[in-house]
Amino acid sequence: MVVRALDRALRAVLGIFEFCEREDCILRIALRRAPADVRLPGQIQLKRSDDLVELHFWNENLPVIYPCGSPFGWAIRFRTGMHLSLRLLAAQAVANPKLRNAKAFYARMVLPLDGRMHKCASFAAEYGFSVMKPPSSETQRVHDAFENLLVHALIWAFHPGTLKRRAAPLERVYWWITRDDLLSRYRPGLPSEIARKRNNHGASSAEETSLAGSPDGGLASGCELPARSSRKIDVLEVHAGSK
């Protein structure tokens, strides 16, 4: 199908890849660097060139919404998939050298908010994320208009059952979670002093061996990640939107 082929091509260009092979994982990632200083909620400061990980949904693995299906059943399946995927990601952040120095993880979400920003924030908080809305500009609005066409094409290709439910205009928000918060929430057995050491200097091979093993399926130590992309991200807008 043309849309699926376009999706694969865009992932290749943008450096988006799967970090595990499990069919119940619903996230993909891309390796990024912060192009400028970024201030996150809670007085957390990211510095220019800090390593970041960008999150993307794995379209083929997302729960399917059928036209006559229950949204509550979908919500349960999505919640289960998100928690599992974030546990797998946290395991990768511990075990894989190319994720070890990532200071934060973020996702640029395109959602039909319809003025329900508070619900989006509450939904994100369930998974440990903070929500920040970027400012708008004429250039950004033109970009978003074309992106909306792509988003609807992807929905039509992967999840056509949701099309009739998406009457509200699509809006953009960023979800952010720091490395410390990801590990404390999804790798609670990781000693905080080792987590701090890993953030600053990396872990020894002995520490990696003892901490990488987990009930997540042992996938963290078996993935080969590509080199970090130099593609810039829209962090400046997020910084401005945090005021």
N, C-alpha and C positions, 0 to 999 in steps of 0.2 A: 504494500500500500504506500502511496506517495507520502502521506503524513508521517507514517512510521519511519520511512527512509529519511525524511527531512529531520525527524527527531534524532535519529542516529548520527546524521551528519553534523547537526548542531552540537551534540554531545562531544563528538570528536574535536570539533573546532574549539570548544570552550573547555576542554580538558576535564569533562565530567565522567566519572567512572564508578563501577561497583567496588565496594571495599570488602565484600564477602559474597559467597555463592548461594546463600540460603534463599529459598523462594519466599519465605515469610519476612524477609528484610524489605522494608519499603523506602529506604533512603539510598541515595547515591551521594558522592562528594566530589569536590574539586579543591585543589590546593591553591591558596591565594596569599598575597601579601598586602598589608595595609598601606595604601598610598599616602596616608597622612595620619596625624594623631587623631584618635577617636575617643570621645568620652562616652562611656556607657552608664546606665543607671547605677546608683550606688557608689558614685565617685570613683568608678573604675576607669583607668586611663590606659588605652592601647597606644603604642608608639608607632611612628612611621616605620614600615618594613617589618613589623611583627608578623609572624606566620599566623595565618587564619585558615579555617576550613569552611568552605561554602557547602551548604546542604541543599540537595534537590530530591524531589520525590521520584521514586522508581516507578514509572507509570504502569509497567506491566505487572507489578506486584501489589499495587494498591487494591484494596477491597472494591469489588464491583457493586455499584448501585443499580438495581434493576428498576424499571419504570414502576412496577407494582410492589416493589420490595419495601421493607420497613427501614426507615432511616436510623432507628434505634439499633437494629442489628448491625448496620454498617458502622455506626459509631463505636460499638463494642469491638468490632474487628479492627477498625482503624486504631483505636486506643491500644489494643494489644500489640499491633504491629509497630506502633511508634515506640512504645516502651521497650520492646525487644530490640528494635533497630538502634535505639540510643544506648542500650546495654552493649550491643555489639560494637558500636562506635567507640564507646568508652574503653572497651577492651583493646581496640585498635590503637587508641590514643596512648595506652600504656605500652603496648608491645612493639609497635612499628616505629622505627627511627624517623620516618618522614612525617609522622604525626606528633612526635614526642614534644616538639617545641611550639606547637600550635597554642596560641594564647586564648583564642576564643573560636566559637563556632557560630555561624549565622546562616539565615535563610531569608531570601527575598520572596515574600509571600504575595501572591496575586489572588485576592479574595473579594467576594461580593459583600462588603461590610454593611452597606446601607445604613450608615450612622451608628453601627453597633461596635464601635471601637472597644468599649468596655468588655463586651463579650469575647472579642478577639484576645484581649489582654488576659482575661480569666482563663480562656482556653489554652493559651500559650503557657501560662503559669503552671498549669497542671503538669507540664513536661519540664518545668524549670527555666523557661525562656522569659526574657523581658521583651516588650514590644516597643518599637520606635517607628514613628511615621515620618517619612522624608518630606521635605517641602516640595511644592510643585513649581514648574516653570513651563513656558510655552514649548521649549524644546522637549522637555520631559513628557508633556502631554501628547505631542506628536509621536514620540517613541512609544508611549503606552498604547496609543490608538492602534498602531501596527502590531504591537505585541499582543493586544487583545485578540486580533485575528488568529494569531498563532495559538494562543491559549484555547480558544474555542475549537480550533481544528484538532488540537491534541485531545480535548475532552470528547469531541465527536469520534475520534479514532479509538480511544482507550476506554471511555466511560460515557457512552451516549445516553445512558439512563439518567444522567444528572442535568442534561441540557435544559429541560423544562423547569428545573428548580432554580436556575440561575438568572432570575429576572433583574436583580440589582446590578448596577454598574460595578465593574471590577476596580478595586483599589489596591495600592501597594503599601505594604508594611514590612519592616524587618524584625525578625526574631533573633535575639542574641542570647547566648549562654557562654560563660567563661569556662576555661578548662577546669579550674578548681571546682566550679559548680557541677559541671558534667561528671567529673570523677567522684565527687562526694555523693551525688545523687544516684549514679548508675554503677559505681564501683565502690560501694561503701566499705569494703574490706581493705581498701588501699590506705596505709598509714599516711596521715596528713604531712608528716615531716618528709617522707619519701616523695610525696606529690610535689611539695614545694621544691625539693632538690631537683626533681625531674624537670620542673618548669624552668629552672634557672640553668642547670648544668647537664641534664640528661641522667639516666640511670645506668648503673653498672649492669653487665650482662647477667650477673647472679641475681640482682633484683628483678630484672626483666623475666628471668626464668621462673622465679617464685611467684611473681604477680600476674603473669600473662595467663596462666591456666585458670579456667573458670567454667561454670556451667553453661556458658554461652556457645558451646560447641567447639571450642578450641580453634576458632577461625582466625583469631587475631594474629597469631604467629605465622600463618600460612599465606598471607597476602603480599603481593608485590605491587607497590604503589609507584605511579609515574613521578617524574620530577615536578617540582612546584612550578605552577604557571606564573608568568610575569604579567598576566592580564590584570588590568586595574579593575577595582570594584568601586561601587558607588558609595564609598564610606563617607565622603565629605558631606553628602546629603543627610546621611544618618546623624553625623555630628551636629549639623545645624538643626536637625529636628529634635535634638535631645534637650534643647533649652526650655 
